[in-house]
Amino acid sequence: MRQTPGELISKSGAEGVQSIGMLGEGMGLAIKVIDGAKTAKYAIAIHLLQQLGWITPSVAEALGEKFLTLGQYKRLEVIGELSIL
């Protein structure tokens, strides 16, 4: 919301729920990550916002740098796959 002053509103919920709305468009998104993972929720939100044209590529990059970085105890090891229901 800080990256798009006055344009987007967002509310995070428990267990991987995120709601995002674009003011003046009468449209919004609802995201639910089954396992509640915040990283997956952020990645999906950033991708969808960019695809809808609600954020610019530079804003998407800034958000990715903030929310999609690996922590000290995370590894890039594939153990499954992601599917959209």
Distance bins in CASP14 RR format, pairs under 12 A and 6 or more apart:
PFRMAT RR
TARGET T0000
AUTHOR 0000-0000-0000
RMODE 2
METHOD distances of the structure
MODEL  1
1 7 0 0 0 0 1 0 0 0 0 0 0
1 8 1 0 1 0 0 0 0 0 0 0 0
1 9 1 0 0 1 0 0 0 0 0 0 0
1 10 1 0 1 0 0 0 0 0 0 0 0
1 11 0 0 0 0 1 0 0 0 0 0 0
1 12 0 0 0 0 0 1 0 0 0 0 0
1 19 0 0 0 0 0 1 0 0 0 0 0
1 20 0 0 0 0 1 0 0 0 0 0 0
1 21 0 0 0 0 1 0 0 0 0 0 0
1 22 0 0 0 0 0 1 0 0 0 0 0
1 23 0 0 0 0 0 1 0 0 0 0 0
1 45 0 0 0 0 0 1 0 0 0 0 0
1 49 0 0 0 0 0 1 0 0 0 0 0
1 54 0 0 0 0 0 1 0 0 0 0 0
1 55 0 0 0 0 0 1 0 0 0 0 0
1 59 0 0 0 0 0 1 0 0 0 0 0
1 63 0 0 0 0 0 1 0 0 0 0 0
2 8 0 0 0 0 1 0 0 0 0 0 0
2 9 0 0 0 0 0 1 0 0 0 0 0
2 10 0 0 0 0 0 1 0 0 0 0 0
2 55 0 0 0 0 0 1 0 0 0 0 0
2 59 0 0 0 0 0 1 0 0 0 0 0
2 62 0 0 0 0 0 1 0 0 0 0 0
2 63 0 0 0 0 0 1 0 0 0 0 0
2 66 0 0 0 0 0 1 0 0 0 0 0
3 10 0 0 0 0 0 1 0 0 0 0 0
3 46 0 0 0 0 0 1 0 0 0 0 0
3 49 0 0 0 0 1 0 0 0 0 0 0
3 50 0 0 0 0 0 1 0 0 0 0 0
3 54 0 0 0 0 0 1 0 0 0 0 0
3 55 1 0 0 1 0 0 0 0 0 0 0
3 56 0 0 0 0 1 0 0 0 0 0 0
3 58 0 0 0 0 1 0 0 0 0 0 0
3 59 1 0 1 0 0 0 0 0 0 0 0
3 60 0 0 0 0 1 0 0 0 0 0 0
3 61 0 0 0 0 0 1 0 0 0 0 0
3 62 1 0 0 1 0 0 0 0 0 0 0
3 63 1 0 0 1 0 0 0 0 0 0 0
3 64 0 0 0 0 0 1 0 0 0 0 0
3 65 0 0 0 0 0 1 0 0 0 0 0
3 66 0 0 0 0 1 0 0 0 0 0 0
3 67 0 0 0 0 0 1 0 0 0 0 0
4 10 0 0 0 0 1 0 0 0 0 0 0
4 20 0 0 0 0 0 1 0 0 0 0 0
4 21 0 0 0 0 0 1 0 0 0 0 0
4 22 0 0 0 0 1 0 0 0 0 0 0
4 23 0 0 0 0 1 0 0 0 0 0 0
4 49 0 0 0 0 1 0 0 0 0 0 0
4 50 0 0 0 0 0 1 0 0 0 0 0
4 52 0 0 0 0 0 1 0 0 0 0 0
4 53 0 0 0 0 0 1 0 0 0 0 0
4 54 1 0 0 1 0 0 0 0 0 0 0
4 55 1 0 0 1 0 0 0 0 0 0 0
4 56 0 0 0 0 1 0 0 0 0 0 0
4 58 0 0 0 0 0 1 0 0 0 0 0
4 59 1 0 0 1 0 0 0 0 0 0 0
4 60 0 0 0 0 0 1 0 0 0 0 0
4 62 0 0 0 0 0 1 0 0 0 0 0
4 63 0 0 0 0 0 1 0 0 0 0 0
5 23 0 0 0 0 0 1 0 0 0 0 0
5 59 0 0 0 0 0 1 0 0 0 0 0
6 21 0 0 0 0 0 1 0 0 0 0 0
6 22 0 0 0 0 1 0 0 0 0 0 0
6 23 1 0 0 1 0 0 0 0 0 0 0
6 24 0 0 0 0 0 1 0 0 0 0 0
6 54 0 0 0 0 0 1 0 0 0 0 0
7 20 0 0 0 0 0 1 0 0 0 0 0
7 21 0 0 0 0 1 0 0 0 0 0 0
7 22 1 0 0 1 0 0 0 0 0 0 0
7 23 1 0 1 0 0 0 0 0 0 0 0
7 24 0 0 0 0 1 0 0 0 0 0 0
7 25 0 0 0 0 1 0 0 0 0 0 0
7 49 0 0 0 0 0 1 0 0 0 0 0
7 52 0 0 0 0 0 1 0 0 0 0 0
7 53 0 0 0 0 0 1 0 0 0 0 0
7 54 1 0 0 1 0 0 0 0 0 0 0
7 55 0 0 0 0 1 0 0 0 0 0 0
7 56 0 0 0 0 0 1 0 0 0 0 0
7 59 0 0 0 0 0 1 0 0 0 0 0
8 18 0 0 0 0 0 1 0 0 0 0 0
8 19 0 0 0 0 0 1 0 0 0 0 0
8 20 1 0 0 1 0 0 0 0 0 0 0
8 21 1 0 0 1 0 0 0 0 0 0 0
8 22 1 0 1 0 0 0 0 0 0 0 0
8 23 1 0 0 1 0 0 0 0 0 0 0
8 24 0 0 0 0 0 1 0 0 0 0 0
8 25 0 0 0 0 0 1 0 0 0 0 0
8 27 0 0 0 0 0 1 0 0 0 0 0
8 28 0 0 0 0 1 0 0 0 0 0 0
8 29 0 0 0 0 1 0 0 0 0 0 0
8 45 0 0 0 0 0 1 0 0 0 0 0
8 46 0 0 0 0 0 1 0 0 0 0 0
8 48 0 0 0 0 0 1 0 0 0 0 0
8 49 1 0 0 1 0 0 0 0 0 0 0
8 52 0 0 0 0 0 1 0 0 0 0 0
8 53 0 0 0 0 0 1 0 0 0 0 0
8 54 1 0 0 1 0 0 0 0 0 0 0
8 55 1 0 0 1 0 0 0 0 0 0 0
8 59 0 0 0 0 1 0 0 0 0 0 0
8 63 0 0 0 0 0 1 0 0 0 0 0
9 18 0 0 0 0 0 1 0 0 0 0 0
9 19 0 0 0 0 1 0 0 0 0 0 0
9 20 1 0 0 1 0 0 0 0 0 0 0
9 21 1 0 1 0 0 0 0 0 0 0 0
9 22 0 0 0 0 1 0 0 0 0 0 0
9 23 1 0 0 1 0 0 0 0 0 0 0
9 24 0 0 0 0 0 1 0 0 0 0 0
9 25 0 0 0 0 0 1 0 0 0 0 0
9 26 0 0 0 0 0 1 0 0 0 0 0
9 27 0 0 0 0 0 1 0 0 0 0 0
9 28 0 0 0 0 1 0 0 0 0 0 0
9 29 0 0 0 0 0 1 0 0 0 0 0
9 54 0 0 0 0 0 1 0 0 0 0 0
10 17 0 0 0 0 0 1 0 0 0 0 0
10 18 1 0 0 1 0 0 0 0 0 0 0
10 19 1 0 0 1 0 0 0 0 0 0 0
10 20 1 0 1 0 0 0 0 0 0 0 0
10 21 1 0 0 1 0 0 0 0 0 0 0
10 22 0 0 0 0 0 1 0 0 0 0 0
10 23 0 0 0 0 0 1 0 0 0 0 0
10 28 0 0 0 0 0 1 0 0 0 0 0
10 29 0 0 0 0 1 0 0 0 0 0 0
10 30 0 0 0 0 0 1 0 0 0 0 0
10 31 0 0 0 0 0 1 0 0 0 0 0
10 41 0 0 0 0 0 1 0 0 0 0 0
10 42 0 0 0 0 0 1 0 0 0 0 0
10 45 0 0 0 0 1 0 0 0 0 0 0
10 46 0 0 0 0 0 1 0 0 0 0 0
10 49 0 0 0 0 1 0 0 0 0 0 0
10 54 0 0 0 0 0 1 0 0 0 0 0
10 55 0 0 0 0 0 1 0 0 0 0 0
10 63 0 0 0 0 0 1 0 0 0 0 0
11 17 0 0 0 0 1 0 0 0 0 0 0
11 18 1 0 0 1 0 0 0 0 0 0 0
11 19 1 0 1 0 0 0 0 0 0 0 0
11 20 0 0 0 0 1 0 0 0 0 0 0
11 21 0 0 0 0 1 0 0 0 0 0 0
11 28 0 0 0 0 0 1 0 0 0 0 0
11 29 0 0 0 0 0 1 0 0 0 0 0
11 30 0 0 0 0 1 0 0 0 0 0 0
11 31 0 0 0 0 0 1 0 0 0 0 0
11 45 0 0 0 0 0 1 0 0 0 0 0
12 18 1 0 1 0 0 0 0 0 0 0 0
12 19 0 0 0 0 1 0 0 0 0 0 0
12 20 0 0 0 0 1 0 0 0 0 0 0
12 30 0 0 0 0 0 1 0 0 0 0 0
12 31 0 0 0 0 1 0 0 0 0 0 0
12 32 0 0 0 0 0 1 0 0 0 0 0
12 33 0 0 0 0 0 1 0 0 0 0 0
12 36 0 0 0 0 0 1 0 0 0 0 0
12 38 0 0 0 0 1 0 0 0 0 0 0
12 41 0 0 0 0 1 0 0 0 0 0 0
12 42 0 0 0 0 1 0 0 0 0 0 0
12 45 0 0 0 0 1 0 0 0 0 0 0
12 67 0 0 0 0 0 1 0 0 0 0 0
13 19 1 0 0 1 0 0 0 0 0 0 0
13 20 0 0 0 0 0 1 0 0 0 0 0
13 30 0 0 0 0 0 1 0 0 0 0 0
13 31 0 0 0 0 0 1 0 0 0 0 0
13 32 0 0 0 0 1 0 0 0 0 0 0
13 33 0 0 0 0 0 1 0 0 0 0 0
13 36 0 0 0 0 1 0 0 0 0 0 0
13 38 0 0 0 0 0 1 0 0 0 0 0
13 41 0 0 0 0 1 0 0 0 0 0 0
14 32 0 0 0 0 0 1 0 0 0 0 0
14 33 0 0 0 0 0 1 0 0 0 0 0
14 36 0 0 0 0 1 0 0 0 0 0 0
14 38 0 0 0 0 0 1 0 0 0 0 0
14 41 0 0 0 0 0 1 0 0 0 0 0
15 31 0 0 0 0 0 1 0 0 0 0 0
15 32 1 0 0 1 0 0 0 0 0 0 0
15 33 0 0 0 0 1 0 0 0 0 0 0
15 34 0 0 0 0 1 0 0 0 0 0 0
15 35 0 0 0 0 1 0 0 0 0 0 0
15 36 1 0 1 0 0 0 0 0 0 0 0
15 37 0 0 0 0 1 0 0 0 0 0 0
15 38 0 0 0 0 0 1 0 0 0 0 0
15 41 0 0 0 0 1 0 0 0 0 0 0
16 30 0 0 0 0 0 1 0 0 0 0 0
16 31 1 0 0 1 0 0 0 0 0 0 0
16 32 1 0 0 1 0 0 0 0 0 0 0
16 33 1 0 1 0 0 0 0 0 0 0 0
16 34 0 0 0 0 1 0 0 0 0 0 0
16 35 0 0 0 0 1 0 0 0 0 0 0
16 36 1 1 0 0 0 0 0 0 0 0 0
16 37 1 0 0 1 0 0 0 0 0 0 0
16 38 1 0 0 1 0 0 0 0 0 0 0
16 39 0 0 0 0 0 1 0 0 0 0 0
16 40 0 0 0 0 1 0 0 0 0 0 0
16 41 1 0 1 0 0 0 0 0 0 0 0
16 42 0 0 0 0 0 1 0 0 0 0 0
16 44 0 0 0 0 1 0 0 0 0 0 0
16 45 0 0 0 0 0 1 0 0 0 0 0
17 29 0 0 0 0 0 1 0 0 0 0 0
17 30 1 0 0 1 0 0 0 0 0 0 0
17 31 1 0 0 1 0 0 0 0 0 0 0
17 32 1 0 1 0 0 0 0 0 0 0 0
17 33 1 0 0 1 0 0 0 0 0 0 0
17 34 0 0 0 0 0 1 0 0 0 0 0
17 36 0 0 0 0 1 0 0 0 0 0 0
17 37 0 0 0 0 0 1 0 0 0 0 0
17 38 0 0 0 0 0 1 0 0 0 0 0
17 41 1 0 0 1 0 0 0 0 0 0 0
17 44 0 0 0 0 0 1 0 0 0 0 0
17 45 0 0 0 0 0 1 0 0 0 0 0
18 28 0 0 0 0 0 1 0 0 0 0 0
18 29 1 0 0 1 0 0 0 0 0 0 0
18 30 1 0 0 1 0 0 0 0 0 0 0
18 31 1 0 1 0 0 0 0 0 0 0 0
18 32 0 0 0 0 1 0 0 0 0 0 0
18 33 0 0 0 0 1 0 0 0 0 0 0
18 36 0 0 0 0 0 1 0 0 0 0 0
18 37 0 0 0 0 0 1 0 0 0 0 0
18 38 0 0 0 0 1 0 0 0 0 0 0
18 40 0 0 0 0 0 1 0 0 0 0 0
18 41 1 0 1 0 0 0 0 0 0 0 0
18 42 0 0 0 0 1 0 0 0 0 0 0
18 43 0 0 0 0 0 1 0 0 0 0 0
18 44 0 0 0 0 1 0 0 0 0 0 0
18 45 1 0 1 0 0 0 0 0 0 0 0
18 46 0 0 0 0 0 1 0 0 0 0 0
18 48 0 0 0 0 1 0 0 0 0 0 0
18 49 0 0 0 0 0 1 0 0 0 0 0
18 67 0 0 0 0 0 1 0 0 0 0 0
19 27 0 0 0 0 0 1 0 0 0 0 0
19 28 1 0 0 1 0 0 0 0 0 0 0
19 29 1 0 0 1 0 0 0 0 0 0 0
19 30 1 0 1 0 0 0 0 0 0 0 0
19 31 1 0 0 1 0 0 0 0 0 0 0
19 32 0 0 0 0 1 0 0 0 0 0 0
19 41 0 0 0 0 0 1 0 0 0 0 0
19 45 0 0 0 0 1 0 0 0 0 0 0
20 27 0 0 0 0 1 0 0 0 0 0 0
20 28 1 0 0 1 0 0 0 0 0 0 0
20 29 1 0 1 0 0 0 0 0 0 0 0
20 30 0 0 0 0 1 0 0 0 0 0 0
20 31 1 0 0 1 0 0 0 0 0 0 0
20 41 0 0 0 0 0 1 0 0 0 0 0
20 42 0 0 0 0 0 1 0 0 0 0 0
20 44 0 0 0 0 0 1 0 0 0 0 0
20 45 1 0 0 1 0 0 0 0 0 0 0
20 46 0 0 0 0 0 1 0 0 0 0 0
20 48 0 0 0 0 1 0 0 0 0 0 0
20 49 1 0 0 1 0 0 0 0 0 0 0
20 52 0 0 0 0 1 0 0 0 0 0 0
20 54 0 0 0 0 1 0 0 0 0 0 0
20 55 0 0 0 0 0 1 0 0 0 0 0
20 63 0 0 0 0 0 1 0 0 0 0 0
21 27 1 0 0 1 0 0 0 0 0 0 0
21 28 1 1 0 0 0 0 0 0 0 0 0
21 29 1 0 0 1 0 0 0 0 0 0 0
21 30 0 0 0 0 1 0 0 0 0 0 0
21 31 0 0 0 0 0 1 0 0 0 0 0
21 45 0 0 0 0 0 1 0 0 0 0 0
21 48 0 0 0 0 0 1 0 0 0 0 0
21 49 0 0 0 0 1 0 0 0 0 0 0
21 52 0 0 0 0 0 1 0 0 0 0 0
21 54 0 0 0 0 1 0 0 0 0 0 0
22 28 1 0 0 1 0 0 0 0 0 0 0
22 29 0 0 0 0 1 0 0 0 0 0 0
22 48 0 0 0 0 0 1 0 0 0 0 0
22 49 0 0 0 0 1 0 0 0 0 0 0
22 52 1 0 0 1 0 0 0 0 0 0 0
22 53 0 0 0 0 1 0 0 0 0 0 0
22 54 1 0 1 0 0 0 0 0 0 0 0
22 55 0 0 0 0 0 1 0 0 0 0 0
23 54 0 0 0 0 0 1 0 0 0 0 0
24 54 0 0 0 0 0 1 0 0 0 0 0
25 52 0 0 0 0 1 0 0 0 0 0 0
25 53 0 0 0 0 0 1 0 0 0 0 0
25 54 0 0 0 0 1 0 0 0 0 0 0
27 48 0 0 0 0 0 1 0 0 0 0 0
27 49 0 0 0 0 0 1 0 0 0 0 0
27 52 0 0 0 0 1 0 0 0 0 0 0
27 53 0 0 0 0 0 1 0 0 0 0 0
27 54 0 0 0 0 1 0 0 0 0 0 0
28 45 0 0 0 0 0 1 0 0 0 0 0
28 48 0 0 0 0 1 0 0 0 0 0 0
28 49 0 0 0 0 0 1 0 0 0 0 0
28 52 0 0 0 0 1 0 0 0 0 0 0
28 54 0 0 0 0 1 0 0 0 0 0 0
29 41 0 0 0 0 0 1 0 0 0 0 0
29 44 0 0 0 0 1 0 0 0 0 0 0
29 45 1 0 0 1 0 0 0 0 0 0 0
29 46 0 0 0 0 0 1 0 0 0 0 0
29 47 0 0 0 0 0 1 0 0 0 0 0
29 48 1 0 1 0 0 0 0 0 0 0 0
29 49 1 0 0 1 0 0 0 0 0 0 0
29 51 0 0 0 0 0 1 0 0 0 0 0
29 52 1 0 0 1 0 0 0 0 0 0 0
29 54 0 0 0 0 1 0 0 0 0 0 0
30 41 0 0 0 0 0 1 0 0 0 0 0
30 44 0 0 0 0 0 1 0 0 0 0 0
30 45 0 0 0 0 0 1 0 0 0 0 0
30 48 0 0 0 0 0 1 0 0 0 0 0
31 37 0 0 0 0 0 1 0 0 0 0 0
31 38 0 0 0 0 0 1 0 0 0 0 0
31 40 0 0 0 0 1 0 0 0 0 0 0
31 41 1 0 1 0 0 0 0 0 0 0 0
31 42 0 0 0 0 1 0 0 0 0 0 0
31 43 0 0 0 0 0 1 0 0 0 0 0
31 44 1 0 1 0 0 0 0 0 0 0 0
31 45 1 0 1 0 0 0 0 0 0 0 0
31 46 0 0 0 0 0 1 0 0 0 0 0
31 47 0 0 0 0 0 1 0 0 0 0 0
31 48 1 0 0 1 0 0 0 0 0 0 0
31 49 0 0 0 0 0 1 0 0 0 0 0
31 84 0 0 0 0 0 1 0 0 0 0 0
31 85 0 0 0 0 0 1 0 0 0 0 0
32 40 0 0 0 0 0 1 0 0 0 0 0
32 41 0 0 0 0 1 0 0 0 0 0 0
32 44 0 0 0 0 1 0 0 0 0 0 0
32 45 0 0 0 0 0 1 0 0 0 0 0
32 84 0 0 0 0 0 1 0 0 0 0 0
32 85 0 0 0 0 1 0 0 0 0 0 0
33 39 0 0 0 0 1 0 0 0 0 0 0
33 40 1 0 1 0 0 0 0 0 0 0 0
33 41 1 0 1 0 0 0 0 0 0 0 0
33 42 0 0 0 0 1 0 0 0 0 0 0
33 43 0 0 0 0 1 0 0 0 0 0 0
33 44 1 0 0 1 0 0 0 0 0 0 0
33 45 0 0 0 0 1 0 0 0 0 0 0
33 82 0 0 0 0 1 0 0 0 0 0 0
33 83 0 0 0 0 0 1 0 0 0 0 0
33 84 0 0 0 0 0 1 0 0 0 0 0
33 85 0 0 0 0 0 1 0 0 0 0 0
34 40 0 0 0 0 1 0 0 0 0 0 0
34 41 0 0 0 0 0 1 0 0 0 0 0
34 44 0 0 0 0 0 1 0 0 0 0 0
34 82 0 0 0 0 0 1 0 0 0 0 0
34 83 0 0 0 0 0 1 0 0 0 0 0
34 84 0 0 0 0 0 1 0 0 0 0 0
34 85 0 0 0 0 1 0 0 0 0 0 0
35 41 0 0 0 0 0 1 0 0 0 0 0
35 80 0 0 0 0 0 1 0 0 0 0 0
35 82 0 0 0 0 0 1 0 0 0 0 0
36 42 0 0 0 0 0 1 0 0 0 0 0
36 44 0 0 0 0 0 1 0 0 0 0 0
37 43 0 0 0 0 1 0 0 0 0 0 0
37 44 0 0 0 0 0 1 0 0 0 0 0
37 67 0 0 0 0 0 1 0 0 0 0 0
37 68 0 0 0 0 0 1 0 0 0 0 0
37 74 0 0 0 0 0 1 0 0 0 0 0
37 82 0 0 0 0 1 0 0 0 0 0 0
38 44 0 0 0 0 0 1 0 0 0 0 0
38 45 0 0 0 0 0 1 0 0 0 0 0
38 67 1 0 0 1 0 0 0 0 0 0 0
38 68 0 0 0 0 0 1 0 0 0 0 0
38 74 0 0 0 0 0 1 0 0 0 0 0
39 45 0 0 0 0 0 1 0 0 0 0 0
39 46 0 0 0 0 0 1 0 0 0 0 0
39 64 0 0 0 0 0 1 0 0 0 0 0
39 66 0 0 0 0 0 1 0 0 0 0 0
39 67 1 0 0 1 0 0 0 0 0 0 0
39 68 1 0 0 1 0 0 0 0 0 0 0
39 69 0 0 0 0 1 0 0 0 0 0 0
39 70 0 0 0 0 1 0 0 0 0 0 0
39 71 0 0 0 0 1 0 0 0 0 0 0
39 74 0 0 0 0 1 0 0 0 0 0 0
39 76 0 0 0 0 0 1 0 0 0 0 0
39 82 0 0 0 0 0 1 0 0 0 0 0
40 46 0 0 0 0 0 1 0 0 0 0 0
40 47 0 0 0 0 0 1 0 0 0 0 0
40 67 0 0 0 0 0 1 0 0 0 0 0
40 68 0 0 0 0 1 0 0 0 0 0 0
40 80 0 0 0 0 0 1 0 0 0 0 0
40 81 0 0 0 0 0 1 0 0 0 0 0
40 82 1 0 0 1 0 0 0 0 0 0 0
40 83 0 0 0 0 0 1 0 0 0 0 0
40 84 0 0 0 0 0 1 0 0 0 0 0
41 47 0 0 0 0 0 1 0 0 0 0 0
41 48 0 0 0 0 0 1 0 0 0 0 0
41 67 0 0 0 0 1 0 0 0 0 0 0
41 68 0 0 0 0 0 1 0 0 0 0 0
41 82 0 0 0 0 0 1 0 0 0 0 0
42 48 0 0 0 0 0 1 0 0 0 0 0
42 49 0 0 0 0 0 1 0 0 0 0 0
42 60 0 0 0 0 0 1 0 0 0 0 0
42 63 1 0 0 1 0 0 0 0 0 0 0
42 64 1 0 0 1 0 0 0 0 0 0 0
42 65 0 0 0 0 0 1 0 0 0 0 0
42 66 0 0 0 0 1 0 0 0 0 0 0
42 67 1 0 1 0 0 0 0 0 0 0 0
42 68 1 0 0 1 0 0 0 0 0 0 0
42 69 0 0 0 0 0 1 0 0 0 0 0
43 49 0 0 0 0 0 1 0 0 0 0 0
43 50 0 0 0 0 0 1 0 0 0 0 0
43 60 0 0 0 0 0 1 0 0 0 0 0
43 63 0 0 0 0 1 0 0 0 0 0 0
43 64 0 0 0 0 1 0 0 0 0 0 0
43 67 1 0 0 1 0 0 0 0 0 0 0
43 68 1 0 1 0 0 0 0 0 0 0 0
43 69 0 0 0 0 0 1 0 0 0 0 0
43 82 0 0 0 0 1 0 0 0 0 0 0
44 50 0 0 0 0 0 1 0 0 0 0 0
44 51 0 0 0 0 0 1 0 0 0 0 0
44 63 0 0 0 0 0 1 0 0 0 0 0
44 67 0 0 0 0 0 1 0 0 0 0 0
44 68 0 0 0 0 0 1 0 0 0 0 0
44 82 0 0 0 0 1 0 0 0 0 0 0
44 84 0 0 0 0 1 0 0 0 0 0 0
44 85 0 0 0 0 0 1 0 0 0 0 0
45 51 0 0 0 0 0 1 0 0 0 0 0
45 52 0 0 0 0 0 1 0 0 0 0 0
45 54 0 0 0 0 0 1 0 0 0 0 0
45 55 0 0 0 0 1 0 0 0 0 0 0
45 59 0 0 0 0 0 1 0 0 0 0 0
45 60 0 0 0 0 0 1 0 0 0 0 0
45 63 0 0 0 0 1 0 0 0 0 0 0
45 64 0 0 0 0 0 1 0 0 0 0 0
45 67 0 0 0 0 1 0 0 0 0 0 0
45 68 0 0 0 0 0 1 0 0 0 0 0
46 52 0 0 0 0 0 1 0 0 0 0 0
46 53 0 0 0 0 0 1 0 0 0 0 0
46 54 0 0 0 0 0 1 0 0 0 0 0
46 55 1 0 0 1 0 0 0 0 0 0 0
46 56 0 0 0 0 0 1 0 0 0 0 0
46 57 0 0 0 0 0 1 0 0 0 0 0
46 59 0 0 0 0 1 0 0 0 0 0 0
46 60 1 0 1 0 0 0 0 0 0 0 0
46 61 0 0 0 0 1 0 0 0 0 0 0
46 62 0 0 0 0 1 0 0 0 0 0 0
46 63 1 0 1 0 0 0 0 0 0 0 0
46 64 1 0 1 0 0 0 0 0 0 0 0
46 65 0 0 0 0 0 1 0 0 0 0 0
46 66 0 0 0 0 1 0 0 0 0 0 0
46 67 1 0 0 1 0 0 0 0 0 0 0
46 68 1 0 0 1 0 0 0 0 0 0 0
47 53 0 0 0 0 0 1 0 0 0 0 0
47 54 0 0 0 0 0 1 0 0 0 0 0
47 55 0 0 0 0 0 1 0 0 0 0 0
47 57 0 0 0 0 0 1 0 0 0 0 0
47 60 1 0 0 1 0 0 0 0 0 0 0
47 63 0 0 0 0 0 1 0 0 0 0 0
47 64 0 0 0 0 0 1 0 0 0 0 0
47 67 0 0 0 0 0 1 0 0 0 0 0
47 68 0 0 0 0 0 1 0 0 0 0 0
47 82 0 0 0 0 0 1 0 0 0 0 0
47 84 0 0 0 0 0 1 0 0 0 0 0
48 54 0 0 0 0 1 0 0 0 0 0 0
48 55 0 0 0 0 1 0 0 0 0 0 0
48 60 0 0 0 0 0 1 0 0 0 0 0
48 63 0 0 0 0 0 1 0 0 0 0 0
48 84 0 0 0 0 0 1 0 0 0 0 0
49 55 1 0 1 0 0 0 0 0 0 0 0
49 56 0 0 0 0 1 0 0 0 0 0 0
49 57 0 0 0 0 0 1 0 0 0 0 0
49 59 0 0 0 0 1 0 0 0 0 0 0
49 60 1 0 0 1 0 0 0 0 0 0 0
49 63 0 0 0 0 1 0 0 0 0 0 0
49 64 0 0 0 0 0 1 0 0 0 0 0
50 56 1 0 0 1 0 0 0 0 0 0 0
50 57 1 0 0 1 0 0 0 0 0 0 0
50 58 0 0 0 0 0 1 0 0 0 0 0
50 59 0 0 0 0 1 0 0 0 0 0 0
50 60 1 0 1 0 0 0 0 0 0 0 0
50 61 0 0 0 0 1 0 0 0 0 0 0
50 62 0 0 0 0 0 1 0 0 0 0 0
50 63 0 0 0 0 1 0 0 0 0 0 0
50 64 0 0 0 0 0 1 0 0 0 0 0
51 57 0 0 0 0 0 1 0 0 0 0 0
51 60 0 0 0 0 1 0 0 0 0 0 0
52 60 0 0 0 0 0 1 0 0 0 0 0
53 59 0 0 0 0 1 0 0 0 0 0 0
53 60 0 0 0 0 1 0 0 0 0 0 0
54 60 0 0 0 0 1 0 0 0 0 0 0
54 63 0 0 0 0 0 1 0 0 0 0 0
55 61 0 0 0 0 1 0 0 0 0 0 0
55 62 0 0 0 0 1 0 0 0 0 0 0
55 63 1 0 0 1 0 0 0 0 0 0 0
55 64 0 0 0 0 0 1 0 0 0 0 0
56 62 0 0 0 0 1 0 0 0 0 0 0
56 63 0 0 0 0 0 1 0 0 0 0 0
57 63 0 0 0 0 0 1 0 0 0 0 0
57 64 0 0 0 0 0 1 0 0 0 0 0
58 64 0 0 0 0 0 1 0 0 0 0 0
58 65 0 0 0 0 0 1 0 0 0 0 0
59 65 0 0 0 0 0 1 0 0 0 0 0
59 66 0 0 0 0 0 1 0 0 0 0 0
60 66 0 0 0 0 0 1 0 0 0 0 0
60 67 0 0 0 0 0 1 0 0 0 0 0
60 68 0 0 0 0 0 1 0 0 0 0 0
61 67 0 0 0 0 0 1 0 0 0 0 0
61 68 0 0 0 0 0 1 0 0 0 0 0
62 68 0 0 0 0 0 1 0 0 0 0 0
62 69 0 0 0 0 0 1 0 0 0 0 0
63 69 0 0 0 0 0 1 0 0 0 0 0
64 70 0 0 0 0 0 1 0 0 0 0 0
68 74 0 0 0 0 0 1 0 0 0 0 0
68 76 0 0 0 0 0 1 0 0 0 0 0
69 76 0 0 0 0 0 1 0 0 0 0 0
70 76 1 0 0 1 0 0 0 0 0 0 0
70 77 0 0 0 0 0 1 0 0 0 0 0
END
